[in-house]
Amino acid sequence: MEKLVLHEDPISGNCYKIKLTAALLGLRMECRAYSVLHGETRTPQFLNFINPNGRIPVLQVGDRFLPESSAACFYLADGSRLIPDDRFDRADMLRWMFFEQYNHEPNVATLRFWLAFVGEDSLSELQKSLVPGKKIAGDAALKLMDDHLATRNWFVGESITLADIALYAYTHVAEEGGAFDLSFYPSISAWLARVAAEPGYVKM
């Protein structure tokens, strides 16, 4: 495999997904850090050479650049134990990865970033007005996950997949900022412990 470089912000769960995927597969990857809070992904250098969309993570493979966390995780895991062999299970894995991006991340991850890193006093009036709705939507996503995990150990199949990695990243730090309380979700809590017990696991 060509040299792997992850252009990341260490506080980002989306970046952590890629690092966790690589770690579980025993892949070596260099990390280069940028601060989103300080606008380091909006510089001409970053926009011209790393990602014209001005966002992280970006996985660099040799001299090619692959933005978007799910795409990067899939690249790393293609052909590995983290992607199911069964055709339906592969599609179901993608279903949960899409769920994470559309239902979970915009609410759970956004509130963590706003409240734990930006600070409630620094939010715009619009952002402050969105907090209650995102709290409701985030809890709805966590309840759906908890209900699913009440009868199974993993989101898809009988072992960890990219679906678990995608959802783990922001769920295990959901309480940062104070918007969510994981003690209300016992099945999620048990699942978090299973992920953390996987060989090769690395902390965020």
N, C-alpha and C positions, 0 to 999 in steps of 0.2 A: 504494500500500500504506500502511496505517496506521502510525503511529510504532511502532518496535520497541524494546523494552527487555529486556535479558537480565539477570535476577536470578541471580547466579552466585557461585561460589567459584573464584578463578583457578587453584587447584591441581587442580580437578576435570576429568577427561577428559570426563565427560558434558557439562559446560558447554562445553568446547573444541569438541566436535562441532558445536554450534550456531554458535559463532563461526567455525569453519572453513567450514561450509556457507554462511554469509552472505558470508564473504570471497570464496569461489570464485564466488559469484553476483553480487558487486559490490553487495551490499545494505548500507545504513547501519543500524547498530544501536548503541544506547546500552547500556553495561554498568554494573550496580550490584553491588558486591562485598559478600559476606557471608563470615564465617569459620565453617565447620562446626565446627572444633576449639574455637572459643570459644562455641558454642551460639547463634550469631546467627540461625539459621533456626528457632529454637525459642521466640522471643520472642512475646508476645501480638500485637505489631504484624505480624510476619511471618505468624503462623498465621491471623490474622483477615483480612488483606488481600492476602496473596501466595499462600500455599499451606497449607491446613489440614493437609496431610500433613507439613509441616515439613521439606521437602526441596528442594534445588536440583538442576538448573536449573529455572527457570520463565521462559518466554518471554511477555512482556507485549505484546499486540497492541492498541494503542489502550487501551481500558479493560477488556480481557478478558485472562485469564491462562491459559496453556497449560503445565502441568507435563509432565514426562517428555521426555527428550532426543530419543528417536526421533520422537515426535509433533511436537515443535518443528522438528526437521530436515525432516520431511515437509511441514509447513506452509510453510516457507521455500522448499523445492525443488519444490513441486507445479507441474507444467507446465514444468519446466526440464530442462536437459541431464543433471542428476544423477539423474533418474528415467527408466528405460528406457521406450521406446514399446511394445516387445513385451510382451504380456500375461504370458507365461511368465517373461521376464526380470524384470518388476516383482515377481512373486511370489518369484522366486529372490533378488532384492535383499532382500525382507522376511525370507526364510529366514536370510540371513546376519546381518541386524540382530537377529533373535530369537536366533540362535546367540551373538552378542556379549553379549546381556543375560543369557542363561541358562548359557552354558558358559565364556565368556571373562571378562567383567567380574567375576563373583563370585569369581574366582580370581586372575587377573592384576592387576586393579585393586585388589582388596581387599588383597592382599599388598603392593602398592606403598604403599597408604595406611598399613597397619599398620606396616611396617618403615621406610619413609622419612619418615613424618610423625608417627605416634603414638610409634614407638620400641619395639623389642622388649622392653625392660625395663618399659615401661608397659602392655604387653598383659596382659589377664586370663589366668588359667590355662586357661580354656576356649579363648580365642583362640590361645594358644601351642600347645595340643593340636591345633588345626585347621590350623596352618601346613604340616606335611608333606603332608597330603591335598590342600590347595589348591595346593601346589607341583606335585604329580603331575598334578592336573586341569588346571592352567594350562599345563604343558608339553604335555599331550595336546591341548589346544585349539590351541596354537601349532604343533604338528606337523601337525595336520589342515589348518591354514591354509597351512603351508609346502608340504605335498603338493599342495594345490589350486593354489597359485601356481606350481608347478614347470612347468606347461604353459600358463600364460596370464599376461597382464600385470595383469589386473584381476579382481576377484571375480565380476563379472557382466558379460557383453558385452565390448565392445571399447574402453570408455572408463570413466573414474571415475564411480562412482555413490555413493549414500548408504551402500551396503554397505561400500565402501572407507573412507569417512569414519568410520563407526561403529567399524570395527575398527582404524583407524589411531590413534584418539585414545589408547587405553591401550596399544596395542602399541608405539608409538614411545618410550614412557617405561617400558616393562616392566622394564628393568634397574635402575631406581631402587629402592633398597631391597635389591638384591642377590639376589633370589629367582630371577631368570631371566637367561639368557645368550643374546642374540639371535645370537651368532656360530654357534650350532648350527643356525640357520634361514636359509640363504643366499637362498632365494626370498623370504622375508619381507623380508630386508634390501634386496634389489633393489627390491621393491615399495614399501618405505618411501621410497626415493630417488625413485621415480616420483611418488608423491603429493606430496612436498616440491617437486618441479619443476613442479607445476601452476601456471598463471597465477593470481595472486591469493592464493596460499598465504600463510598467516600462522602464525607459531610459537605454541606454547602459552604 
